[in-house]
Amino acid sequence: MRSLLRSGVSRVVAGVVIAGVAVYAVTYLDPFLALFMVPFFAAGCARGKHPLGLLALSLVPAIALLAASAVKYELIGVPLVTYDHYFLRRNLLMLAYNDWRVAGALLTFVAGLLWYLKTLLAGRGVFSRFEKATLPVLSVVALANVNSLQSWDSNILNWELVPKPPTLETFAKSYQVPPPGLHVDPEGTGPLLKGDNLNAPAEGRPDIFFVLEESTLPPEALRPGANSTVLFAHSAARGGPLHVHTWAGGTWKTEFSVVAQMRPQEFGGDGEYVFHQLAGRVKRSIFTALKSQGYRTVVVYPVPGYFLNARTFYDSIGVDEFYDPASLGLGSGWSWKTSDSAMYDALLRKIGSTGEPVAVLILTINQHGPHDTTKPVDDYLARFSDSDKAYGEFLKALEQRGRRAGVAAFGDHQPEFTAKLFTDESTWYATGYDIRCVNFSCASASDAAYKAQPLDVTMLAPVALQEFGFGLDDFSKYQHTLFQECMGDIAGCGESTQVKYNSAFAQFFE
């Protein structure tokens, strides 16, 4: 009786699974189920399984892919794509080490995979009539799927412009996404511009520090009256809201926006893996521009340099020295609990006090999620207080060095929990920035357009350099001219303006 009961329940569950998948396939017109079913259906044949059970088991991998795609789509608006393999390399283990949610999901996946393979391959028998009839049909449909890949919807490149729900068809066709390229003016390239003709301040070249504050925005945005002491405070020579092009993750997108002065999304697809895809292809960056002025260029990273190919990418855009936790003496590089003060202290030790000016990008990690799930704002504000204090101490340390130093601090994206606090999605892309001049006075750039609020993150570097007394290179001047009406969000200037800018950038891209 118990065996019969288990058998009956199993068949009911299998029937529900098959019916649900059939509804999905009809609703989304997705025949690619067959492509993902065939190998598993074939592996389960000749094992004495009931037809409903075999069909349901062969659908499990497809269901798992759809579930993963739905989760990713819900979190960042982009479904699962084949080039997510860039992220699933050693990065996944690092995330699992630092985030219990990722670790739990990974362990659940491994346990589920083992159970699935054991269940699918269990039993012994002969090919049933059902199996002999169904396997050829699925194979023919799968071959038709493969043939249909020759024609595909180019809209899968435009996730933000034409959102598509997660489907197996989208996943299968995404392998054909071409290498990243710029959408440029078909009538020709943009004006020929110099990207290395900065004019250094007459008073001398200051040290330059770009400080990326992980998952950070001004505290008053989360709780009125929760003011900061230094970080994003009104004491800065220049500061305010910063418009970024990623939310709740994708720090590297903001890094790219700052150092290349370009939205990563302009290179096709969702711009998700520019560090992998564009290493060696970007020939002009804020680092190359400053190297032409005799600067020593440095990046200080709170996670291992292999994370999303960061070390290789930065090497390719003019960075002389790349330091991760292992090379900073901060441990194996697996901890996301490294304090901001530890990062600043390690940076100061590395750059020393030579006469050569330095240009540094340093990333902090103190605010990296997950935040407390019951009181995320309290958790955030407590961490912000630590970051605020550490930033103030860093500025004092720079002052005590006795050298002129220009500092631009900025948030890369909002933390993940703000989606529950801000119902207006447009506000999800606002962080903050402040610009300071240590041991000298900022230039207080008089350009009215540069005073626009908020500031787009792609404009942050040239704005900061102007405050530090630099005359901009030709490329940055052209950027300013094109986007002077929409410096708070360059996408607001429209596609035609962005295409003109892309065409000018194309001479620095291959």
C-alpha positions in Angstrom: 0.0 0.0 0.0 2.8 2.4 0.9 4.6 1.7 -2.4 1.4 2.2 -4.3 0.8 5.5 -2.5 4.3 6.7 -3.2 3.8 5.7 -6.9 0.5 7.6 -7.1 1.9 10.7 -5.5 4.9 10.6 -7.8 2.7 10.4 -10.9 0.5 13.3 -9.7 3.6 15.4 -9.1 5.0 14.4 -12.5 1.7 15.3 -14.1 1.6 18.7 -12.5 5.2 19.4 -13.6 4.5 18.4 -17.2 1.3 20.4 -17.3 3.0 23.5 -15.9 5.8 23.3 -18.4 3.3 22.8 -21.2 1.5 26.0 -20.2 4.9 27.8 -20.2 5.8 26.5 -23.6 2.5 27.6 -25.1 2.4 30.9 -23.3 5.9 31.9 -24.4 6.0 30.0 -27.7 9.2 28.3 -26.6 10.0 25.1 -28.4 13.5 25.0 -27.1 12.4 22.8 -24.3 13.1 19.9 -26.6 16.7 20.9 -27.0 17.3 20.8 -23.3 15.2 17.6 -22.8 16.7 15.3 -25.3 20.0 14.2 -23.6 18.3 13.6 -20.3 15.4 11.8 -21.8 17.8 9.6 -23.7 19.8 8.9 -20.5 16.6 7.9 -18.6 15.4 5.5 -21.3 15.5 1.7 -20.9 15.3 1.9 -17.1 11.8 0.9 -16.5 10.4 4.3 -15.7 6.8 5.3 -16.0 6.3 7.7 -19.0 5.1 10.5 -16.8 8.1 10.1 -14.5 10.6 10.0 -17.3 9.1 13.1 -19.0 9.1 15.0 -15.7 12.7 14.1 -14.9 13.9 15.1 -18.4 12.3 18.5 -17.9 14.2 19.2 -14.6 17.3 20.8 -16.2 15.2 23.1 -18.3 13.1 24.1 -15.3 16.3 24.7 -13.3 17.7 27.0 -16.1 14.4 28.9 -16.2 14.4 29.3 -12.4 17.9 30.6 -12.4 17.1 33.0 -15.3 14.0 34.2 -13.5 16.0 35.0 -10.3 18.7 36.8 -12.3 16.0 38.7 -14.3 14.2 39.7 -11.1 17.5 41.0 -9.4 19.1 42.9 -12.3 16.7 42.9 -15.2 18.8 40.6 -17.4 17.9 36.9 -18.0 20.5 34.1 -17.8 22.7 34.1 -20.9 25.5 31.9 -22.1 28.2 34.4 -21.5 27.4 34.3 -17.8 30.2 31.7 -17.8 32.5 34.7 -17.3 31.0 35.1 -13.8 30.8 31.4 -13.0 34.5 30.8 -13.0 36.5 31.1 -9.8 34.2 34.1 -8.9 31.4 31.8 -7.8 33.5 30.1 -5.1 34.6 33.5 -3.8 31.0 34.7 -3.6 30.0 31.5 -1.8 32.8 32.0 0.7 31.6 35.5 1.6 27.8 35.2 1.2 25.8 32.5 3.0 23.0 32.9 0.5 25.3 32.0 -2.4 26.9 29.2 -0.4 23.5 27.8 0.5 22.3 28.0 -3.2 25.5 26.3 -4.3 25.2 23.5 -1.8 21.5 23.0 -2.6 22.4 22.9 -6.3 25.1 20.2 -5.8 22.8 18.1 -3.6 20.0 18.5 -6.0 22.3 17.5 -8.9 23.4 14.4 -7.2 19.9 13.4 -6.3 18.7 14.1 -9.9 21.4 12.0 -11.5 20.8 9.1 -9.1 17.1 9.2 -9.8 17.4 9.6 -13.6 19.9 6.8 -14.0 18.3 4.4 -11.5 16.7 1.2 -12.7 17.2 -1.3 -15.6 14.8 -2.4 -18.3 14.2 -2.3 -22.0 13.1 0.5 -24.4 9.4 0.9 -24.0 7.0 1.8 -26.9 6.6 5.2 -25.4 10.4 5.8 -25.3 10.9 4.5 -28.9 8.2 6.9 -30.1 9.1 9.9 -28.1 12.9 10.0 -28.4 12.8 10.5 -32.2 10.2 13.2 -32.0 12.2 15.1 -29.4 15.3 14.7 -31.4 13.7 16.1 -34.5 12.4 19.1 -32.6 15.8 19.6 -31.0 17.4 19.6 -34.5 14.8 22.1 -35.6 15.8 24.2 -32.6 19.5 24.1 -33.7 18.6 25.0 -37.2 16.5 28.0 -36.1 19.6 29.4 -34.3 20.7 30.5 -37.8 18.1 33.3 -37.5 17.8 35.1 -34.2 16.2 38.2 -32.7 18.9 40.9 -32.4 16.7 42.5 -29.6 18.4 40.2 -27.1 21.2 42.7 -27.3 19.0 45.4 -25.9 17.9 44.2 -22.5 17.3 47.6 -21.2 15.5 48.9 -24.2 13.4 45.9 -25.1 13.0 43.7 -21.9 12.4 40.1 -22.7 11.2 37.6 -20.1 13.5 34.7 -19.3 13.0 31.9 -21.9 15.1 28.9 -23.0 15.0 30.3 -26.5 16.7 33.5 -25.2 19.3 31.5 -23.3 20.1 29.3 -26.4 20.3 32.2 -28.8 22.4 34.4 -26.5 25.5 32.3 -27.5 25.4 34.1 -30.8 25.8 37.6 -29.3 28.7 39.1 -31.1 31.8 40.5 -29.4 31.3 43.9 -27.8 31.3 46.7 -30.3 30.2 50.4 -30.2 27.1 51.7 -31.9 28.6 54.5 -33.9 27.6 57.0 -36.5 27.3 55.1 -39.9 28.3 58.2 -41.8 31.8 58.1 -40.3 33.8 58.3 -37.2 33.7 61.2 -34.8 36.2 64.0 -34.7 39.9 63.1 -34.2 40.6 64.0 -30.6 43.7 63.8 -28.4 43.1 61.8 -25.2 46.5 62.5 -23.6 46.9 66.2 -23.7 45.8 67.2 -20.1 47.3 70.4 -18.9 48.7 69.9 -15.4 48.1 72.7 -12.8 50.7 75.4 -12.9 51.3 74.9 -9.1 52.4 71.3 -9.7 50.9 67.9 -10.1 48.8 66.8 -7.0 48.4 63.2 -6.0 45.0 62.0 -7.2 42.8 59.5 -5.3 39.5 58.1 -6.6 37.8 56.3 -3.7 35.0 53.9 -4.6 32.7 53.4 -1.6 31.1 50.1 -2.0 27.2 50.0 -2.0 27.2 53.5 -0.5 24.8 56.5 -0.8 24.3 59.5 1.5 22.7 58.3 4.7 20.0 61.0 4.7 18.5 59.3 1.6 17.6 56.3 3.9 16.8 58.1 7.1 16.2 61.9 7.3 18.5 63.5 9.7 21.1 60.8 9.5 24.0 63.0 8.4 27.6 62.2 7.8 30.6 63.8 9.3 32.9 63.8 6.3 31.9 61.4 3.6 29.4 63.1 1.3 29.2 66.0 3.8 28.7 69.6 2.8 32.2 70.4 3.8 33.4 69.0 0.5 34.5 71.5 -2.2 32.2 69.8 -4.6 29.6 67.1 -4.2 26.1 65.9 -4.5 24.0 63.1 -6.1 25.7 60.8 -8.5 23.9 59.0 -11.3 25.3 55.5 -11.9 24.3 52.8 -14.4 24.0 49.8 -12.2 22.0 48.9 -9.1 22.5 46.4 -6.2 25.6 45.0 -7.8 27.9 45.3 -10.8 30.6 47.4 -9.1 32.8 46.8 -12.1 30.3 48.7 -14.3 30.8 51.8 -12.3 34.6 51.3 -12.2 34.5 51.1 -16.0 32.3 54.2 -16.2 34.8 56.2 -14.2 38.1 55.1 -15.8 36.8 54.9 -19.4 34.3 57.7 -19.2 31.8 55.5 -21.0 28.7 53.5 -20.0 29.5 49.8 -20.3 26.1 49.3 -21.8 27.3 51.1 -25.0 29.3 48.1 -26.0 26.3 45.8 -26.8 24.3 43.4 -24.7 24.0 44.5 -21.1 27.7 45.4 -20.7 27.8 42.9 -17.9 31.4 41.6 -18.4 33.4 44.4 -19.8 36.5 43.5 -17.8 36.6 40.2 -19.6 35.3 41.3 -23.0 37.2 44.6 -23.4 40.6 43.8 -21.9 43.2 45.0 -24.4 40.6 46.8 -26.6 40.3 50.1 -24.8 43.3 52.3 -25.6 42.5 55.5 -23.7 41.5 55.8 -20.0 41.9 58.2 -17.2 45.0 56.3 -16.3 46.6 56.6 -19.7 45.8 60.3 -19.7 47.5 60.8 -16.4 50.5 58.6 -17.3 51.1 61.1 -20.1 51.6 63.7 -17.4 54.2 61.6 -15.5 51.8 59.9 -13.0 52.4 56.5 -11.4 49.1 54.7 -11.7 47.8 52.4 -9.0 44.7 50.3 -8.3 44.0 48.9 -4.9 41.4 46.1 -4.8 39.6 44.5 -1.8 39.1 41.2 -3.6 41.5 38.9 -5.6 42.7 40.4 -8.8 41.3 37.5 -10.8 37.7 38.5 -9.8 36.0 39.2 -13.2 39.4 39.6 -14.8 40.1 42.9 -13.0 43.9 42.7 -12.9 44.2 41.9 -16.6 41.8 44.6 -17.6 43.5 47.3 -15.5 46.9 46.3 -16.8 45.5 46.8 -20.3 44.4 50.4 -19.7 47.6 51.8 -18.3 47.7 50.8 -14.6 51.3 50.3 -13.4 50.6 48.6 -10.1 47.6 46.5 -9.1 47.3 45.4 -5.5 44.8 42.9 -4.1 44.4 41.7 -0.5 47.2 39.1 -0.8 49.7 41.7 -2.2 48.5 44.2 0.4 49.2 41.9 3.3 45.5 41.7 4.2 45.1 38.0 4.1 44.2 35.5 1.4 41.8 37.9 -0.3 38.6 36.1 0.5 37.2 38.3 3.2 34.6 41.0 2.5 34.8 42.2 6.1 38.0 44.1 5.6 37.6 47.6 7.1 38.0 50.7 5.1 40.8 51.9 7.5 42.8 48.7 6.7 42.4 49.4 3.0 43.6 53.0 3.4 46.5 52.1 5.6 47.6 49.5 3.1 47.4 52.0 0.3 49.5 54.5 2.1 52.1 52.0 2.8 52.3 50.9 -0.9 52.5 54.4 -2.4 55.1 55.6 0.1 56.3 59.2 -0.2 58.4 59.4 -3.3 58.5 62.6 -5.4 56.6 61.0 -8.3 52.9 61.9 -8.3 50.4 59.0 -8.0 47.0 58.5 -9.5 45.1 55.9 -7.5 41.7 54.1 -7.7 40.9 52.4 -4.4 37.9 50.2 -3.7 36.5 49.8 -0.2 34.4 46.8 0.8 32.9 47.6 4.2 29.3 48.2 2.9 29.2 45.1 0.7 26.0 43.1 1.4 24.2 41.2 2.5 22.9 43.7 5.1 20.8 42.6 8.0 17.5 41.3 6.7 15.4 42.5 9.6 16.9 46.0 10.1 18.9 46.7 6.9 18.9 50.5 7.4 20.3 50.3 10.9 23.0 47.9 9.6 23.8 50.2 6.7 24.0 53.3 9.0 26.3 51.5 11.4 28.6 50.5 8.6 28.4 54.0 7.1 29.5 55.5 10.4 32.6 53.3 10.3 33.3 54.3 6.6 32.7 57.9 7.4 35.3 57.9 10.2 37.8 55.9 8.2 37.5 58.4 5.3 38.1 61.3 7.6 41.2 59.6 9.0 42.4 59.0 5.5 42.0 62.7 4.6 44.0 63.6 7.7 46.7 61.1 6.8 47.0 62.7 3.4 47.2 66.1 5.0 50.0 64.9 7.2 52.0 63.6 4.2 52.4 67.3 3.3 51.7 66.7 -0.4 49.0 68.2 -2.5 46.2 65.6 -2.9 43.0 65.7 -4.9 40.4 63.2 -3.6 37.1 62.1 -5.3 34.9 59.7 -3.3 31.8 58.2 -4.8 29.3 55.4 -4.3 29.2 52.7 -7.0 25.6 51.6 -6.6 22.9 51.3 -4.0 22.7 48.3 -1.7 20.2 45.6 -2.6 17.6 46.4 0.1 16.7 49.8 -1.3 14.3 48.3 -3.8 11.9 47.8 -0.8 12.3 51.4 0.3 12.2 53.3 -3.0 9.2 52.6 -5.1 10.4 54.9 -7.9 12.9 52.7 -9.8 14.6 55.8 -11.3 15.9 56.6 -7.8 17.7 53.3 -7.6 20.5 54.7 -9.7 21.4 57.6 -7.4 24.4 57.4 -5.1 26.7 60.3 -4.0 30.1 61.9 -4.6 32.4 64.5 -3.0 35.5 66.1 -4.3 38.2 67.6 -2.0 41.6 69.2 -2.3 44.0 68.5 0.5 46.9 70.9 1.2 45.7 73.2 -1.6 42.5 75.0 -2.7 40.2 73.5 -5.3 39.8 75.4 -8.6 36.1 75.7 -8.1 35.4 75.2 -11.9 33.1 78.0 -13.0 31.5 76.2 -15.9 27.8 76.3 -15.2 27.1 73.0 -16.9 29.6 71.3 -14.5 27.5 72.6 -11.6 24.4 70.6 -12.7 23.1 68.1 -10.2 23.1 65.2 -10.1 26.3 64.3 -11.9 26.6 61.3 -14.3 29.3 58.9 -13.2 31.0 59.0 -16.6 31.6 62.7 -16.0 33.1 62.3 -12.6 36.8 62.0 -13.6 37.0 65.1 -15.8 34.9 67.1 -13.3 37.3 66.1 -10.5 40.4 66.9 -12.6 39.1 70.4 -13.3 38.6 70.9 -9.5 42.2 69.8 -9.0 43.3 72.5 -11.4 43.8 70.5 -14.6 42.9 71.7 -18.1 41.0 68.9 -19.8 42.2 66.8 -22.8 40.4 67.1 -26.1 38.3 64.0 -25.6 37.0 65.2 -22.2 36.2 68.6 -23.6 34.2 67.0 -26.4 32.4 64.8 -23.9 31.5 68.0 -21.9 30.3 69.8 -25.0 28.0 66.9 -26.1 26.5 66.2 -22.7 26.3 69.7 -21.2 22.5 69.6 -21.2 22.2 66.2 -19.5 25.3 65.8 -17.2 23.1 64.3 -14.6 22.3 61.3 -16.8 24.0 61.2 -20.2 21.4 58.7 -21.5 18.9 61.6 -21.2 20.6 63.4 -24.1 19.1 60.8 -26.5 20.6 58.2 -28.8 21.9 60.5 -31.5 24.1 62.4 -29.0 25.3 59.2 -27.5 26.2 57.8 -30.9 28.2 60.9 -31.7 30.1 60.4 -28.4 30.6 56.7 -29.2 32.0 57.6 -32.6 34.6 59.9 -31.0 35.5 57.2 -28.5 35.9 54.6 -31.3 39.3 55.9 -32.2 40.4 54.7 -28.8 38.7 51.3 -29.1 39.6 48.3 -31.2 
